[in-house]
Every structure is written in C-alpha cells, then in structure tokens.
Amino acid sequence: RPLIPPQDLKSFQEHLARSKRVLALLGAGLSASSGLPTFRGAGGLWRTHDAMQLATPEAFNRDPGLVWQFYSYRRHMALNAKPNPAHYALAELAKKNPEFITISQNVDGLSPRAGHPANQLKLLHGSLFDVKCSEFFCNYLETNNYTDPIVPALALPTDESDPTTNEAIKVRELDISDENVDLPEVSLRDLPRCPQCQRGLLRPGVVWFGEWLPRDVQRDIDRWTAQPENIDLIMVIGTSAKVYPAAGYVDSARNKGARVAVVNTDKNDAPQGGMYTNDWFFEGDAAVIVPELLK
Ligand code: BJW
C-alpha cells in the first residue's frame, strides 16, 4: 500500500499549485524523526515528570534547578539533532512562495537551521536558544545563545571508563531523561544569572503555560490573517492542536476559506473543526509525508 493514497496526493498537490496564501502550523511531531521527543503521549515524560508540568512558571519558581536541567538537556539534544527532510521541504516552499507563512510551536531551532526564511517563520513559543531574565522588572533578552551547557553546573554527568587501565579514557554522556540515572545536584548559585540586573536568574526564552506569546510574533500573525484576501490552505503538521492560541489558527484559517490538510501519525489527533471535517488527513511520519506532498 503506498504511504499516501495517490488520489489524495493528486488532489492536494492540485490545490497547493492553485494556492497563494498558505499557512503551516507545526508541532513537536515534525521533529520526532530528528530524535526529539514530543510532549504528549510516549516520550512526554522526563524522568518521572510530565513535560507539560515542567513547562510552567510555577515549576521554575519552585525548583529552578530541575527546570534548568530539563531545558539544558533539551538544548543539548536539539543542538545534536539534525533537521529532517520535512524541515527542508517547508523551507524550500517558503523560498518559492513569499505568501507562505509558517507558525511553529517548536522551540528546537531545526526549522531555522534548515534555512527557513526568518521573516516567514513565526516562532510562537520562543526558542530554547533565547535566554531571558526571570525578574518581571528586567527586560534582558539574549538570542542565539548556543553555549552548551549554558553554565558548567548543567553539564551532563558522564560515565568514564576505568582510568587505571591503559585505554584512552572514554567519556560517555549519561541520559538524564532516564529516571534510573542519578540527577546531579545543582545549587541555586550555580544557575545562570542576569548580567543586566545582576539579580534575577536567567531562564529559557520559551513560552510557558499562562504566559503571553511574543508580542511581535502575535502581531505578525494577526496582520497576515487579517488581510482581506482569503487563505487558501493550512497544513497542520505533527501537532496535537490542543494548546491555544496555536490550535485556534486552524479555525481562523477555515473561517477565511482555507482547506485543511493534516499530517500526523495518529488519526485521533486531527484537529476537530466543529461542524467541519479536515479536507485531507495524511497518516504517517511527517519527515516522510511532507517532502512527498511538497514535491
Ligand atoms: C507525529 C509524529 C511524526 C508524533 N510525524 N506526527 C483557550 C481555551 C482553554 C485554555 C486556553 C485558551 N487560551 C489559552 C489557554 C491556556 C493555555 C492552553 O492552551 N491550555 C490548553 C492546554 C487548553 N495557553 C496558554 O497558556 C498560552 N498563553 C496564552 O494563551 O496567553 C494568554 C493568556 C494568559 C493567561 C491566561 C489566559 C490566556 C501559552 C501556551 C504555551 C505552550 N507552551 C509549551 C511549552 C513551550 C516550551 C517548551 O518547549 O518546553 O509549548 S506546552 C507544549 O505544547 C509546547 C508545544 O509547543 C505545545 C504544543 O504541543 P505539540 O507541538 O502539539 O506537541 P504534542 O506532543 O502535543 O503533539 C505531537 C503530535 O505529533 C501528536 O499529535 C502526535 O501524534 C504527532 N506525531 N510523531 C507526524 N513522526
């Protein structure tokens, strides 16, 4: 059985060829085949913690060391991951069609690294490589901070082969997402501090639950969707579409005439549109399906 039913592929590609104003909404499933875990379902646990519970201001206030270990681990994983063919295919479509914009909920930096034009890529939930001050009175923000680990105390623990033998010492990083690996103690004074106010702890520049989205990003999206012309197509790729306002963009696009194409490994995760149904559902790995669709 071909991965994509040929008649669906044909009708999608005909519609894409006719489309001008195209939107893509991306989620963690896009980067799954690059080896990065998603939030919900399998892989949604980090040690014994629900990843969603760690992505909150409350968790950071309660235990900034633990939350920094979670994010430092994810920075390390993302830096060592590679964009997959879907990231590249979306970047190519953006270069061909200046009226195509992508709203990514992903913070892993893989779309930018695939060469996606920055003005057509809206990072709705920030980036793992932005760092900002956690004090409300301080506006310190640093972008493109790729230092790994960001401070020495957040280095991954390693397992060294026996140094008494003659063999060169082999250092193996331990996977601290595994609850059987001891998590090193990190004290508050070893966490990164704000160089501007010299008081606050730095924190990852991502959007946690209950926080506002980056204002300029939201404004760009609102302007794009508010243009009088219809939207022709929205592609909803690798997202459970349960987090707002991201999930709401599917209905806003539908209301402006867009046909909806969903790519997901799980058909139960297709966004439901009230009385609407999705026009296309492509079941499978985004890294395989998306490049086929956009060929
Ligand atoms: C594959 C695959 C493969 C796997 N190929 N597919 C309206 C109603 C109700 C609540 C709200 C509302 N408006 C706002 C809220 C509150 C809240 C919210 O949405 N809550 C919901 C849970 C109901 N939203 C907010 O708080 C937002 N802020 C906001 O609205 O501010 C205004 C405001 C302030 C105060 C009060 C009220 C309003 C902020 C949301 C921030 C979300 N942040 C996170 C963490 C980011 C940092 C980090 O990375 O750690 O963003 S949470 C997490 O979820 C992360 C993700 O970007 C996001 C979405 O997850 P995603 O990408 O969909 O991942 P998964 O795991 O859920 O799904 C993966 C999918 O891929 C699955 O479907 C798989 O099947 C599939 N898949 N492998 C293809 N190979």
Boltz pocket constraint, residues with backbone or C-beta under 6 A from the ligand:
constraints:
  - pocket:
      binder: B
      contacts: [[A, 26], [A, 27], [A, 28], [A, 29], [A, 30], [A, 32], [A, 33], [A, 38], [A, 39], [A, 40], [A, 41], [A, 51], [A, 52], [A, 55], [A, 105], [A, 106], [A, 107], [A, 125], [A, 206], [A, 207], [A, 208], [A, 209], [A, 210], [A, 211], [A, 212], [A, 213], [A, 237], [A, 238], [A, 239], [A, 240], [A, 241], [A, 242], [A, 243], [A, 244], [A, 245], [A, 263], [A, 264], [A, 265], [A, 266], [A, 269], [A, 284], [A, 285], [A, 286], [A, 287]]
      max_distance: 6.0
